[in-house]
Amino acid sequence: MGGVECAAIGTDFDGISGNLQIASPNDMPKLFESLAVSGFTADEIEHIAWKNTCRVIKDVFPE
């Protein structure tokens, strides 16, 4: 019941530790490169990365 038009990625690195592949926001390109290798298109990755979040904010807080 969803898909790339519904998913959004956020970062919350407060209070986590360990040997993480994505240890900070600077590592987020690793995730997006992995999504591309898995077959996601550039447009789908943009929706997951930020477009869906922007759409929801605009829907919830119209000008």
PDB file with SEQRES, HELIX, SHEET and CRYST1 records, atoms N, CA, C and O in Angstrom:
SEQRES   1 A   63  MET GLY GLY VAL GLU CYS ALA ALA ILE GLY THR ASP PHE          
SEQRES   2 A   63  ASP GLY ILE SER GLY ASN LEU GLN ILE ALA SER PRO ASN          
SEQRES   3 A   63  ASP MET PRO LYS LEU PHE GLU SER LEU ALA VAL SER GLY          
SEQRES   4 A   63  PHE THR ALA ASP GLU ILE GLU HIS ILE ALA TRP LYS ASN          
SEQRES   5 A   63  THR CYS ARG VAL ILE LYS ASP VAL PHE PRO GLU                  
HELIX    1 AA1 PRO A   25  ASP A   27  5                                   3    
HELIX    2 AA2 MET A   28  VAL A   37  1                                  10    
HELIX    3 AA3 ALA A   42  GLU A   46  1                                   5    
HELIX    4 AA4 HIS A   47  LYS A   51  3                                   5    
HELIX    5 AA5 ASN A   52  VAL A   60  1                                   9    
CRYST1    1.000    1.000    1.000  90.00  90.00  90.00 P 1           1          
ATOM      1  N   MET A   1       0.824  -1.185   0.000  1.00  0.00           N  
ATOM      2  CA  MET A   1       0.000   0.000   0.000  1.00  0.00           C  
ATOM      3  C   MET A   1       0.865   1.245   0.000  1.00  0.00           C  
ATOM      4  O   MET A   1       0.608   2.140   0.805  1.00  0.00           O  
ATOM      5  N   GLY A   2       1.795   1.351  -0.783  1.00  0.00           N  
ATOM      6  CA  GLY A   2       2.646   2.524  -0.779  1.00  0.00           C  
ATOM      7  C   GLY A   2       3.640   2.418  -1.901  1.00  0.00           C  
ATOM      8  O   GLY A   2       3.321   1.927  -2.984  1.00  0.00           O  
ATOM      9  N   GLY A   3       4.781   2.853  -1.659  1.00  0.00           N  
ATOM     10  CA  GLY A   3       5.843   2.812  -2.645  1.00  0.00           C  
ATOM     11  C   GLY A   3       6.688   4.046  -2.553  1.00  0.00           C  
ATOM     12  O   GLY A   3       6.721   4.716  -1.520  1.00  0.00           O  
ATOM     13  N   VAL A   4       7.377   4.352  -3.639  1.00  0.00           N  
ATOM     14  CA  VAL A   4       8.312   5.475  -3.611  1.00  0.00           C  
ATOM     15  C   VAL A   4       7.622   6.807  -3.446  1.00  0.00           C  
ATOM     16  O   VAL A   4       8.288   7.796  -3.137  1.00  0.00           O  
ATOM     17  N   GLU A   5       6.317   6.881  -3.637  1.00  0.00           N  
ATOM     18  CA  GLU A   5       5.579   8.127  -3.418  1.00  0.00           C  
ATOM     19  C   GLU A   5       5.219   8.315  -1.945  1.00  0.00           C  
ATOM     20  O   GLU A   5       4.698   9.362  -1.560  1.00  0.00           O  
ATOM     21  N   CYS A   6       5.497   7.298  -1.120  1.00  0.00           N  
ATOM     22  CA  CYS A   6       5.130   7.361   0.300  1.00  0.00           C  
ATOM     23  C   CYS A   6       6.335   7.346   1.225  1.00  0.00           C  
ATOM     24  O   CYS A   6       6.264   7.883   2.331  1.00  0.00           O  
ATOM     25  N   ALA A   7       7.419   6.755   0.808  1.00  0.00           N  
ATOM     26  CA  ALA A   7       8.584   6.595   1.671  1.00  0.00           C  
ATOM     27  C   ALA A   7       9.407   7.871   1.732  1.00  0.00           C  
ATOM     28  O   ALA A   7       9.475   8.635   0.769  1.00  0.00           O  
ATOM     29  N   ALA A   8      10.031   8.085   2.887  1.00  0.00           N  
ATOM     30  CA  ALA A   8      10.944   9.216   3.055  1.00  0.00           C  
ATOM     31  C   ALA A   8      12.039   8.812   4.035  1.00  0.00           C  
ATOM     32  O   ALA A   8      11.796   8.087   4.999  1.00  0.00           O  
ATOM     33  N   ILE A   9      13.231   9.291   3.770  1.00  0.00           N  
ATOM     34  CA  ILE A   9      14.377   8.983   4.617  1.00  0.00           C  
ATOM     35  C   ILE A   9      14.670  10.182   5.513  1.00  0.00           C  
ATOM     36  O   ILE A   9      14.718  11.322   5.052  1.00  0.00           O  
ATOM     37  N   GLY A  10      14.860   9.913   6.767  1.00  0.00           N  
ATOM     38  CA  GLY A  10      15.271  10.946   7.694  1.00  0.00           C  
ATOM     39  C   GLY A  10      16.513  10.485   8.426  1.00  0.00           C  
ATOM     40  O   GLY A  10      16.850   9.301   8.401  1.00  0.00           O  
ATOM     41  N   THR A  11      17.188  11.402   9.070  1.00  0.00           N  
ATOM     42  CA  THR A  11      18.369  11.029   9.840  1.00  0.00           C  
ATOM     43  C   THR A  11      18.180  11.460  11.278  1.00  0.00           C  
ATOM     44  O   THR A  11      17.689  12.553  11.564  1.00  0.00           O  
ATOM     45  N   ASP A  12      18.573  10.593  12.157  1.00  0.00           N  
ATOM     46  CA  ASP A  12      18.536  10.889  13.586  1.00  0.00           C  
ATOM     47  C   ASP A  12      19.710  10.144  14.202  1.00  0.00           C  
ATOM     48  O   ASP A  12      19.590   8.980  14.587  1.00  0.00           O  
ATOM     49  N   PHE A  13      20.823  10.813  14.291  1.00  0.00           N  
ATOM     50  CA  PHE A  13      22.033  10.168  14.771  1.00  0.00           C  
ATOM     51  C   PHE A  13      22.316  10.455  16.241  1.00  0.00           C  
ATOM     52  O   PHE A  13      23.391  10.120  16.738  1.00  0.00           O  
ATOM     53  N   ASP A  14      21.371  11.068  16.940  1.00  0.00           N  
ATOM     54  CA  ASP A  14      21.557  11.343  18.361  1.00  0.00           C  
ATOM     55  C   ASP A  14      21.442  10.057  19.164  1.00  0.00           C  
ATOM     56  O   ASP A  14      20.428   9.363  19.104  1.00  0.00           O  
ATOM     57  N   GLY A  15      22.479   9.752  19.907  1.00  0.00           N  
ATOM     58  CA  GLY A  15      22.402   8.637  20.841  1.00  0.00           C  
ATOM     59  C   GLY A  15      22.657   7.269  20.254  1.00  0.00           C  
ATOM     60  O   GLY A  15      22.422   6.266  20.927  1.00  0.00           O  
ATOM     61  N   ILE A  16      23.133   7.189  19.012  1.00  0.00           N  
ATOM     62  CA  ILE A  16      23.452   5.873  18.469  1.00  0.00           C  
ATOM     63  C   ILE A  16      24.958   5.736  18.381  1.00  0.00           C  
ATOM     64  O   ILE A  16      25.685   6.720  18.252  1.00  0.00           O  
ATOM     65  N   SER A  17      25.405   4.506  18.453  1.00  0.00           N  
ATOM     66  CA  SER A  17      26.831   4.255  18.335  1.00  0.00           C  
ATOM     67  C   SER A  17      27.022   2.872  17.739  1.00  0.00           C  
ATOM     68  O   SER A  17      26.067   2.113  17.573  1.00  0.00           O  
ATOM     69  N   GLY A  18      28.241   2.563  17.429  1.00  0.00           N  
ATOM     70  CA  GLY A  18      28.549   1.260  16.876  1.00  0.00           C  
ATOM     71  C   GLY A  18      29.298   1.402  15.569  1.00  0.00           C  
ATOM     72  O   GLY A  18      29.633   2.507  15.144  1.00  0.00           O  
ATOM     73  N   ASN A  19      29.551   0.293  14.949  1.00  0.00           N  
ATOM     74  CA  ASN A  19      30.240   0.259  13.667  1.00  0.00           C  
ATOM     75  C   ASN A  19      29.185   0.365  12.564  1.00  0.00           C  
ATOM     76  O   ASN A  19      28.740  -0.644  12.017  1.00  0.00           O  
ATOM     77  N   LEU A  20      28.800   1.582  12.252  1.00  0.00           N  
ATOM     78  CA  LEU A  20      27.691   1.833  11.331  1.00  0.00           C  
ATOM     79  C   LEU A  20      28.203   2.135   9.934  1.00  0.00           C  
ATOM     80  O   LEU A  20      29.201   2.838   9.773  1.00  0.00           O  
ATOM     81  N   GLN A  21      27.524   1.607   8.922  1.00  0.00           N  
ATOM     82  CA  GLN A  21      27.886   1.931   7.545  1.00  0.00           C  
ATOM     83  C   GLN A  21      27.510   3.373   7.212  1.00  0.00           C  
ATOM     84  O   GLN A  21      28.196   4.036   6.433  1.00  0.00           O  
ATOM     85  N   ILE A  22      26.428   3.849   7.800  1.00  0.00           N  
ATOM     86  CA  ILE A  22      26.011   5.240   7.643  1.00  0.00           C  
ATOM     87  C   ILE A  22      26.038   5.847   9.040  1.00  0.00           C  
ATOM     88  O   ILE A  22      25.078   5.739   9.803  1.00  0.00           O  
ATOM     89  N   ALA A  23      27.164   6.490   9.357  1.00  0.00           N  
ATOM     90  CA  ALA A  23      27.392   6.973  10.718  1.00  0.00           C  
ATOM     91  C   ALA A  23      27.051   8.443  10.891  1.00  0.00           C  
ATOM     92  O   ALA A  23      27.002   8.943  12.015  1.00  0.00           O  
ATOM     93  N   SER A  24      26.812   9.141   9.779  1.00  0.00           N  
ATOM     94  CA  SER A  24      26.481  10.558   9.859  1.00  0.00           C  
ATOM     95  C   SER A  24      25.750  10.948   8.575  1.00  0.00           C  
ATOM     96  O   SER A  24      25.737  10.180   7.613  1.00  0.00           O  
ATOM     97  N   PRO A  25      25.149  12.121   8.555  1.00  0.00           N  
ATOM     98  CA  PRO A  25      24.486  12.573   7.319  1.00  0.00           C  
ATOM     99  C   PRO A  25      25.440  12.629   6.120  1.00  0.00           C  
ATOM    100  O   PRO A  25      24.997  12.534   4.975  1.00  0.00           O  
ATOM    101  N   ASN A  26      26.726  12.779   6.372  1.00  0.00           N  
ATOM    102  CA  ASN A  26      27.699  12.812   5.277  1.00  0.00           C  
ATOM    103  C   ASN A  26      27.781  11.483   4.534  1.00  0.00           C  
ATOM    104  O   ASN A  26      28.266  11.432   3.404  1.00  0.00           O  
ATOM    105  N   ASP A  27      27.310  10.414   5.160  1.00  0.00           N  
ATOM    106  CA  ASP A  27      27.353   9.091   4.549  1.00  0.00           C  
ATOM    107  C   ASP A  27      26.095   8.736   3.766  1.00  0.00           C  
ATOM    108  O   ASP A  27      26.023   7.658   3.177  1.00  0.00           O  
ATOM    109  N   MET A  28      25.108   9.619   3.749  1.00  0.00           N  
ATOM    110  CA  MET A  28      23.845   9.305   3.071  1.00  0.00           C  
ATOM    111  C   MET A  28      24.012   8.973   1.587  1.00  0.00           C  
ATOM    112  O   MET A  28      23.233   8.170   1.073  1.00  0.00           O  
ATOM    113  N   PRO A  29      24.987   9.545   0.870  1.00  0.00           N  
ATOM    114  CA  PRO A  29      25.164   9.135  -0.525  1.00  0.00           C  
ATOM    115  C   PRO A  29      25.378   7.629  -0.697  1.00  0.00           C  
ATOM    116  O   PRO A  29      25.031   7.066  -1.734  1.00  0.00           O  
ATOM    117  N   LYS A  30      25.947   6.984   0.313  1.00  0.00           N  
ATOM    118  CA  LYS A  30      26.109   5.526   0.251  1.00  0.00           C  
ATOM    119  C   LYS A  30      24.758   4.836   0.099  1.00  0.00           C  
ATOM    120  O   LYS A  30      24.614   3.894  -0.680  1.00  0.00           O  
ATOM    121  N   LEU A  31      23.773   5.314   0.850  1.00  0.00           N  
ATOM    122  CA  LEU A  31      22.435   4.732   0.780  1.00  0.00           C  
ATOM    123  C   LEU A  31      21.831   4.947  -0.601  1.00  0.00           C  
ATOM    124  O   LEU A  31      21.273   4.022  -1.192  1.00  0.00           O  
ATOM    125  N   PHE A  32      21.943   6.166  -1.111  1.00  0.00           N  
ATOM    126  CA  PHE A  32      21.339   6.475  -2.396  1.00  0.00           C  
ATOM    127  C   PHE A  32      22.043   5.746  -3.539  1.00  0.00           C  
ATOM    128  O   PHE A  32      21.394   5.349  -4.507  1.00  0.00           O  
ATOM    129  N   GLU A  33      23.352   5.566  -3.442  1.00  0.00           N  
ATOM    130  CA  GLU A  33      24.078   4.776  -4.437  1.00  0.00           C  
ATOM    131  C   GLU A  33      23.616   3.323  -4.395  1.00  0.00           C  
ATOM    132  O   GLU A  33      23.468   2.682  -5.435  1.00  0.00           O  
ATOM    133  N   SER A  34      23.394   2.818  -3.208  1.00  0.00           N  
ATOM    134  CA  SER A  34      22.924   1.441  -3.050  1.00  0.00           C  
ATOM    135  C   SER A  34      21.522   1.267  -3.635  1.00  0.00           C  
ATOM    136  O   SER A  34      21.223   0.244  -4.250  1.00  0.00           O  
ATOM    137  N   LEU A  35      20.667   2.271  -3.440  1.00  0.00           N  
ATOM    138  CA  LEU A  35      19.329   2.208  -4.036  1.00  0.00           C  
ATOM    139  C   LEU A  35      19.421   2.195  -5.563  1.00  0.00           C  
ATOM    140  O   LEU A  35      18.675   1.472  -6.221  1.00  0.00           O  
ATOM    141  N   ALA A  36      20.327   2.987  -6.124  1.00  0.00           N  
ATOM    142  CA  ALA A  36      20.508   3.019  -7.580  1.00  0.00           C  
ATOM    143  C   ALA A  36      20.988   1.667  -8.099  1.00  0.00           C  
ATOM    144  O   ALA A  36      20.496   1.180  -9.118  1.00  0.00           O  
ATOM    145  N   VAL A  37      21.936   1.068  -7.408  1.00  0.00           N  
ATOM    146  CA  VAL A  37      22.438  -0.252  -7.802  1.00  0.00           C  
ATOM    147  C   VAL A  37      21.323  -1.296  -7.724  1.00  0.00           C  
ATOM    148  O   VAL A  37      21.303  -2.254  -8.496  1.00  0.00           O  
ATOM    149  N   SER A  38      20.401  -1.101  -6.788  1.00  0.00           N  
ATOM    150  CA  SER A  38      19.283  -2.043  -6.616  1.00  0.00           C  
ATOM    151  C   SER A  38      18.181  -1.839  -7.646  1.00  0.00           C  
ATOM    152  O   SER A  38      17.217  -2.604  -7.677  1.00  0.00           O  
ATOM    153  N   GLY A  39      18.312  -0.805  -8.502  1.00  0.00           N  
ATOM    154  CA  GLY A  39      17.350  -0.622  -9.573  1.00  0.00           C  
ATOM    155  C   GLY A  39      16.414   0.553  -9.442  1.00  0.00           C  
ATOM    156  O   GLY A  39      15.558   0.751 -10.304  1.00  0.00           O  
ATOM    157  N   PHE A  40      16.548   1.341  -8.394  1.00  0.00           N  
ATOM    158  CA  PHE A  40      15.714   2.532  -8.259  1.00  0.00           C  
ATOM    159  C   PHE A  40      16.185   3.590  -9.255  1.00  0.00           C  
ATOM    160  O   PHE A  40      17.385   3.751  -9.476  1.00  0.00           O  
ATOM    161  N   THR A  41      15.248   4.297  -9.844  1.00  0.00           N  
ATOM    162  CA  THR A  41      15.603   5.363 -10.774  1.00  0.00           C  
ATOM    163  C   THR A  41      16.018   6.609  -9.989  1.00  0.00           C  
ATOM    164  O   THR A  41      15.766   6.714  -8.789  1.00  0.00           O  
ATOM    165  N   ALA A  42      16.657   7.547 -10.687  1.00  0.00           N  
ATOM    166  CA  ALA A  42      17.060   8.802 -10.039  1.00  0.00           C  
ATOM    167  C   ALA A  42      15.843   9.536  -9.488  1.00  0.00           C  
ATOM    168  O   ALA A  42      15.905  10.099  -8.395  1.00  0.00           O  
ATOM    169  N   ASP A  43      14.740   9.537 -10.228  1.00  0.00           N  
ATOM    170  CA  ASP A  43      13.520  10.216  -9.767  1.00  0.00           C  
ATOM    171  C   ASP A  43      12.957   9.536  -8.519  1.00  0.00           C  
ATOM    172  O   ASP A  43      12.520  10.218  -7.591  1.00  0.00           O  
ATOM    173  N   GLU A  44      12.961   8.218  -8.485  1.00  0.00           N  
ATOM    174  CA  GLU A  44      12.473   7.492  -7.307  1.00  0.00           C  
ATOM    175  C   GLU A  44      13.340   7.805  -6.084  1.00  0.00           C  
ATOM    176  O   GLU A  44      12.823   7.994  -4.983  1.00  0.00           O  
ATOM    177  N   ILE A  45      14.651   7.858  -6.284  1.00  0.00           N  
ATOM    178  CA  ILE A  45      15.557   8.161  -5.178  1.00  0.00           C  
ATOM    179  C   ILE A  45      15.333   9.576  -4.675  1.00  0.00           C  
ATOM    180  O   ILE A  45      15.366   9.811  -3.467  1.00  0.00           O  
ATOM    181  N   GLU A  46      15.107  10.526  -5.576  1.00  0.00           N  
ATOM    182  CA  GLU A  46      14.817  11.897  -5.149  1.00  0.00           C  
ATOM    183  C   GLU A  46      13.535  11.961  -4.327  1.00  0.00           C  
ATOM    184  O   GLU A  46      13.465  12.704  -3.348  1.00  0.00           O  
ATOM    185  N   HIS A  47      12.517  11.188  -4.715  1.00  0.00           N  
ATOM    186  CA  HIS A  47      11.283  11.171  -3.924  1.00  0.00           C  
ATOM    187  C   HIS A  47      11.556  10.656  -2.515  1.00  0.00           C  
ATOM    188  O   HIS A  47      11.096  11.237  -1.532  1.00  0.00           O  
ATOM    189  N   ILE A  48      12.300   9.571  -2.425  1.00  0.00           N  
ATOM    190  CA  ILE A  48      12.616   8.992  -1.119  1.00  0.00           C  
ATOM    191  C   ILE A  48      13.508   9.934  -0.314  1.00  0.00           C  
ATOM    192  O   ILE A  48      13.343  10.057   0.900  1.00  0.00           O  
ATOM    193  N   ALA A  49      14.449  10.599  -0.979  1.00  0.00           N  
ATOM    194  CA  ALA A  49      15.432  11.436  -0.289  1.00  0.00           C  
ATOM    195  C   ALA A  49      14.836  12.734   0.239  1.00  0.00           C  
ATOM    196  O   ALA A  49      15.174  13.166   1.341  1.00  0.00           O  
ATOM    197  N   TRP A  50      13.935  13.371  -0.550  1.00  0.00           N  
ATOM    198  CA  TRP A  50      13.448  14.670  -0.079  1.00  0.00           C  
ATOM    199  C   TRP A  50      12.107  15.112  -0.657  1.00  0.00           C  
ATOM    200  O   TRP A  50      11.381  15.854   0.005  1.00  0.00           O  
ATOM    201  N   LYS A  51      11.758  14.688  -1.854  1.00  0.00           N  
ATOM    202  CA  LYS A  51      10.540  15.208  -2.477  1.00  0.00           C  
ATOM    203  C   LYS A  51       9.281  14.834  -1.711  1.00  0.00           C  
ATOM    204  O   LYS A  51       8.376  15.659  -1.585  1.00  0.00           O  
ATOM    205  N   ASN A  52       9.199  13.620  -1.201  1.00  0.00           N  
ATOM    206  CA  ASN A  52       8.003  13.218  -0.457  1.00  0.00           C  
ATOM    207  C   ASN A  52       7.847  14.032   0.818  1.00  0.00           C  
ATOM    208  O   ASN A  52       6.736  14.420   1.178  1.00  0.00           O  
ATOM    209  N   THR A  53       8.952  14.289   1.498  1.00  0.00           N  
ATOM    210  CA  THR A  53       8.897  15.101   2.717  1.00  0.00           C  
ATOM    211  C   THR A  53       8.423  16.509   2.400  1.00  0.00           C  
ATOM    212  O   THR A  53       7.581  17.056   3.112  1.00  0.00           O  
ATOM    213  N   CYS A  54       8.956  17.102   1.335  1.00  0.00           N  
ATOM    214  CA  CYS A  54       8.527  18.457   0.949  1.00  0.00           C  
ATOM    215  C   CYS A  54       7.043  18.492   0.608  1.00  0.00           C  
ATOM    216  O   CYS A  54       6.341  19.439   0.964  1.00  0.00           O  
ATOM    217  N   ARG A  55       6.572  17.467  -0.077  1.00  0.00           N  
ATOM    218  CA  ARG A  55       5.151  17.416  -0.441  1.00  0.00           C  
ATOM    219  C   ARG A  55       4.278  17.374   0.805  1.00  0.00           C  
ATOM    220  O   ARG A  55       3.280  18.089   0.887  1.00  0.00           O  
ATOM    221  N   VAL A  56       4.642  16.551   1.763  1.00  0.00           N  
ATOM    222  CA  VAL A  56       3.846  16.432   2.988  1.00  0.00           C  
ATOM    223  C   VAL A  56       3.861  17.745   3.757  1.00  0.00           C  
ATOM    224  O   VAL A  56       2.820  18.176   4.253  1.00  0.00           O  
ATOM    225  N   ILE A  57       5.009  18.385   3.866  1.00  0.00           N  
ATOM    226  CA  ILE A  57       5.083  19.667   4.578  1.00  0.00           C  
ATOM    227  C   ILE A  57       4.186  20.693   3.900  1.00  0.00           C  
ATOM    228  O   ILE A  57       3.468  21.433   4.573  1.00  0.00           O  
ATOM    229  N   LYS A  58       4.224  20.742   2.575  1.00  0.00           N  
ATOM    230  CA  LYS A  58       3.369  21.697   1.851  1.00  0.00           C  
ATOM    231  C   LYS A  58       1.884  21.376   2.033  1.00  0.00           C  
ATOM    232  O   LYS A  58       1.056  22.282   2.126  1.00  0.00           O  
ATOM    233  N   ASP A  59       1.552  20.079   2.084  1.00  0.00           N  
ATOM    234  CA  ASP A  59       0.153  19.688   2.281  1.00  0.00           C  
ATOM    235  C   ASP A  59      -0.340  20.046   3.692  1.00  0.00           C  
ATOM    236  O   ASP A  59      -1.480  20.475   3.871  1.00  0.00           O  
ATOM    237  N   VAL A  60       0.520  19.866   4.670  1.00  0.00           N  
ATOM    238  CA  VAL A  60       0.146  20.092   6.064  1.00  0.00           C  
ATOM    239  C   VAL A  60       0.173  21.583   6.426  1.00  0.00           C  
ATOM    240  O   VAL A  60      -0.656  22.063   7.200  1.00  0.00           O  
ATOM    241  N   PHE A  61       1.127  22.290   5.860  1.00  0.00           N  
ATOM    242  CA  PHE A  61       1.290  23.711   6.149  1.00  0.00           C  
ATOM    243  C   PHE A  61       1.176  24.544   4.868  1.00  0.00           C  
ATOM    244  O   PHE A  61       2.171  25.096   4.398  1.00  0.00           O  
ATOM    245  N   PRO A  62      -0.024  24.634   4.307  1.00  0.00           N  
ATOM    246  CA  PRO A  62      -0.167  25.411   3.067  1.00  0.00           C  
ATOM    247  C   PRO A  62       0.123  26.892   3.322  1.00  0.00           C  
ATOM    248  O   PRO A  62      -0.040  27.396   4.434  1.00  0.00           O  
ATOM    249  N   GLU A  63       0.548  27.556   2.283  1.00  0.00           N  
ATOM    250  CA  GLU A  63       0.869  28.996   2.419  1.00  0.00           C  
ATOM    251  C   GLU A  63      -0.373  29.825   2.581  1.00  0.00           C  
ATOM    252  O   GLU A  63      -0.287  31.046   2.708  1.00  0.00           O  
TER     253      GLU A  63                                                      
END                                                                             
